[in-house]
Amino acid sequence: MTDAPPRRFSIVLLAAIADNGVIGRDNGLPFRQRSDLQRFKSLTMGKPVLMGRKTYLSIGKPLPGRTNIVVSRDAGFAPAGVVIARSLDAALAAARDDADKRGAGEIVVIGGTDIFAQTMPLADRMEITHVHASPAGDTYFPPIDATQWRAATRSDHPPGPQDEAAFSYVTYERV
Ligand SMILES: NC(=O)c1ccc[n+]([C@@H]2O[C@H](COP(=O)([O-])OP(=O)(O)OC[C@H]3O[C@@H](n4cnc5c(N)ncnc54)[C@H](OP(=O)(O)O)[C@@H]3O)[C@@H](O)[C@H]2O)c1
């Protein structure tokens, strides 16, 4: 009897990026986009979510209904209710185990810049909300290389009632 082939999981980057590339300010979001928070929830619920320590602190608590995997090299950082990983490899291994247990087909990387930069070379897909504003900020999404990524689908939206700006949902796939 042969072993079953290793299970394949997609690694998906999920981010909201302003037109000037900004994704964060003062360890928080640089724009108020209520509709994007709803989209974030629907794209992550029931899946392992992988994030850096600073993003976890900006959220302030574990996201319910998801396995929160937080990377930090700080041995003293051990909040309750999350899986702590001391390296990206350890985080991906924990996320794969969790996706397997949950029957989830993907691992969702939710930031911030540091983690996006390290995982973009491994990613299969990126679900990006382009927010059509240019806020001040101190953290940026890594450049999306057009020789590596193509916009597979795009939809444009006016601001919702609690959004600061118009936005576009773009799914990027490997070229
Ligand atoms: N607009 C969006 O979609 C979006 C999404 C997420 C976050 N954000 C924003 O992005 C900002 C935070 O991003 P950031 O880049 O400053 O921080 P981050 O990526 O959230 O966290 C960085 C931290 O992760 C840990 N880390 C990184 N690589 C590691 C590795 N290979 N092994 C172990 N630990 C590792 C380190 O923690 P230690 O220092 O503890 O070792 C590092 O300081 C905030 O403003 C947040 O609001 C925006």
PDBQT file of the ligand as one rigid body, heavy atoms in Angstrom, charges set to zero:
ROOT
HETATM    1  N1  LIG A 201      -3.493  46.928   6.168  1.00  0.00    +0.000 N 
HETATM    2  C1  LIG A 201      -3.295  45.636   6.438  1.00  0.00    +0.000 C 
HETATM    3  O1  LIG A 201      -3.785  44.750   5.722  1.00  0.00    +0.000 OA
HETATM    4  C2  LIG A 201      -2.465  45.237   7.624  1.00  0.00    +0.000 A 
HETATM    5  C3  LIG A 201      -2.379  43.889   7.996  1.00  0.00    +0.000 A 
HETATM    6  C4  LIG A 201      -1.597  43.553   9.096  1.00  0.00    +0.000 A 
HETATM    7  C5  LIG A 201      -0.896  44.522   9.790  1.00  0.00    +0.000 A 
HETATM    8  N2  LIG A 201      -1.001  45.814   9.396  1.00  0.00    +0.000 N 
HETATM    9  C6  LIG A 201      -0.235  46.859  10.083  1.00  0.00    +0.000 C 
HETATM   10  O2  LIG A 201       1.146  46.515   9.982  1.00  0.00    +0.000 OA
HETATM   11  C7  LIG A 201       1.822  47.029  11.144  1.00  0.00    +0.000 C 
HETATM   12  C8  LIG A 201       2.607  45.904  11.801  1.00  0.00    +0.000 C 
HETATM   13  O3  LIG A 201       3.528  45.331  10.857  1.00  0.00    +0.000 OA
HETATM   14  P1  LIG A 201       5.093  45.132  11.167  1.00  0.00    +0.000 P 
HETATM   15  O4  LIG A 201       5.774  44.778   9.906  1.00  0.00    +0.000 OA
HETATM   16  O5  LIG A 201       5.551  46.337  11.930  1.00  0.00    +0.000 OA
HETATM   17  O6  LIG A 201       5.118  43.916  12.200  1.00  0.00    +0.000 OA
HETATM   18  P2  LIG A 201       4.617  42.383  12.099  1.00  0.00    +0.000 P 
HETATM   19  O7  LIG A 201       5.045  41.795  10.780  1.00  0.00    +0.000 OA
HETATM   20  O8  LIG A 201       3.184  42.286  12.460  1.00  0.00    +0.000 OA
HETATM   21  O9  LIG A 201       5.440  41.740  13.312  1.00  0.00    +0.000 OA
HETATM   22  C9  LIG A 201       6.844  41.770  13.291  1.00  0.00    +0.000 C 
HETATM   23  C10 LIG A 201       7.355  40.885  14.407  1.00  0.00    +0.000 C 
HETATM   24  O10 LIG A 201       7.104  39.511  14.088  1.00  0.00    +0.000 OA
HETATM   25  C11 LIG A 201       8.160  38.718  14.614  1.00  0.00    +0.000 C 
HETATM   26  N3  LIG A 201       8.818  38.027  13.508  1.00  0.00    +0.000 N 
HETATM   27  C12 LIG A 201       8.958  38.440  12.234  1.00  0.00    +0.000 A 
HETATM   28  N4  LIG A 201       9.591  37.522  11.510  1.00  0.00    +0.000 NA
HETATM   29  C13 LIG A 201       9.856  36.489  12.354  1.00  0.00    +0.000 A 
HETATM   30  C14 LIG A 201      10.475  35.234  12.176  1.00  0.00    +0.000 A 
HETATM   31  N5  LIG A 201      10.953  34.828  10.980  1.00  0.00    +0.000 N 
HETATM   32  N6  LIG A 201      10.596  34.425  13.259  1.00  0.00    +0.000 NA
HETATM   33  C15 LIG A 201      10.110  34.795  14.470  1.00  0.00    +0.000 A 
HETATM   34  N7  LIG A 201       9.486  35.985  14.689  1.00  0.00    +0.000 NA
HETATM   35  C16 LIG A 201       9.371  36.822  13.638  1.00  0.00    +0.000 A 
HETATM   36  C17 LIG A 201       9.096  39.645  15.337  1.00  0.00    +0.000 C 
HETATM   37  O11 LIG A 201       8.615  39.696  16.666  1.00  0.00    +0.000 OA
HETATM   38  P3  LIG A 201       9.600  39.878  17.950  1.00  0.00    +0.000 P 
HETATM   39  O12 LIG A 201      10.092  41.283  17.848  1.00  0.00    +0.000 OA
HETATM   40  O13 LIG A 201       8.728  39.591  19.130  1.00  0.00    +0.000 OA
HETATM   41  O14 LIG A 201      10.686  38.848  17.776  1.00  0.00    +0.000 OA
HETATM   42  C18 LIG A 201       8.846  40.967  14.633  1.00  0.00    +0.000 C 
HETATM   43  O15 LIG A 201       9.193  42.088  15.425  1.00  0.00    +0.000 OA
HETATM   44  C19 LIG A 201       0.727  47.619  12.024  1.00  0.00    +0.000 C 
HETATM   45  O16 LIG A 201       0.620  49.021  11.765  1.00  0.00    +0.000 OA
HETATM   46  C20 LIG A 201      -0.531  46.926  11.548  1.00  0.00    +0.000 C 
HETATM   47  O17 LIG A 201      -1.715  47.681  11.800  1.00  0.00    +0.000 OA
HETATM   48  C21 LIG A 201      -1.763  46.188   8.333  1.00  0.00    +0.000 A 
ENDROOT
TORSDOF 0
